[in-house]
Amino acid sequence: MTADFEWQEENADGITGSIANINFGSTDDEDLVALTYPITAGSHSFEKYISGSFGGTFTKILNVQFWKSAGDYVTGETVFWTGSAATFTAPVGSEVVSTVAVGSVPVADPGTANVSVGGALTGSLEAIGSTDFIVMQTQTTTSTPAGAVNQKTFTLQYDEI
């Protein structure tokens, strides 16, 4: 048997499973339409609190790795992140720089775990559950061009026993 996987997002409304996208915008909402909630150049998106949720039948999920696997940044755009937020905190928004998402998202397979489970990079799931939160925020500068940014693909890889 194999594990079932889905992305989930938590925000002020609670946890939403099986989200369709991880669009960044100027509001705290899952599956948002970026054109409806644009990020003004020189400001930032609301933080996104996402996690990998596992169900089905498996023995162990471990070695969880996350990175941006496709999509170029535009001038002045960076996505900051952390893969080790054990608890949800109300997301900060457009005028506030995240104090949680502080490093640039890796742009290649990190090769080792960079997303924690149960508070540790060496942690694992042995029953239905989720990774710790991956917190991301898009930050822009006044040099960021108007209009939509390029689509990006984020990859979550894990070992399943």
C-alpha positions, -999 to 999 in steps of 0.1 A, spaced: 0 0 0 11 36 -5 4 68 14 -21 93 1 -7 129 -2 -24 163 -4 -13 199 3 -32 217 30 -32 253 41 -40 269 74 -51 305 77 -74 325 100 -104 304 88 -88 271 98 -72 242 79 -82 236 43 -72 203 28 -67 194 -9 -59 230 -19 -57 237 -56 -29 263 -56 -4 281 -35 -10 315 -50 4 345 -31 -16 377 -27 -26 406 -5 -51 386 16 -50 356 39 -70 330 19 -65 296 4 -68 290 -34 -69 327 -39 -69 344 -73 -38 366 -75 -54 391 -99 -81 398 -73 -55 402 -45 -24 417 -62 9 424 -44 19 460 -50 56 464 -60 76 471 -29 53 452 -6 48 416 3 23 388 1 5 374 32 24 345 46 13 310 34 12 283 61 11 250 41 19 214 50 20 180 35 -8 158 47 -5 120 46 -32 94 48 -37 59 35 -16 29 45 21 33 51 47 23 77 67 56 78 71 89 60 105 106 65 133 127 49 109 154 37 124 178 12 110 210 -4 122 232 -31 112 255 -61 117 231 -90 105 254 -118 97 291 -126 119 321 -128 117 351 -105 110 385 -120 132 415 -110 130 422 -73 109 392 -64 120 366 -39 100 338 -21 112 334 15 104 304 36 110 281 65 102 244 67 101 241 104 72 260 119 56 237 144 27 260 152 4 282 132 5 320 139 -18 345 122 -1 354 89 15 388 85 6 407 54 15 432 28 34 458 48 52 434 71 83 413 64 79 378 78 100 369 109 92 332 102 99 328 65 134 342 65 155 322 40 152 320 3 134 289 -10 159 263 -23 160 261 -61 173 226 -63 167 193 -45 184 198 -11 193 161 -9 184 159 28 154 167 49 146 204 51 110 201 63 105 191 99 80 165 112 71 167 149 96 195 154 126 178 140 142 173 105 148 137 115 112 133 125 88 109 108 51 100 105 41 65 114 3 72 112 -20 96 94 -8 131 99 11 161 85 45 177 83 52 208 103 43 240 85 62 253 54 58 291 57 64 312 27 61 349 18 67 366 -16 86 398 -11 90 424 -38 110 456 -43 100 488 -61 120 474 -91 95 445 -95 75 451 -127 38 456 -127 16 426 -136 17 389 -128 49 372 -118 60 339 -134 43 307 -123 64 286 -100 64 249 -92 72 238 -56 82 201 -51 77 181 -19 97 149 -19 97 122 9 108 87 16 80 62 22 86 29 40 
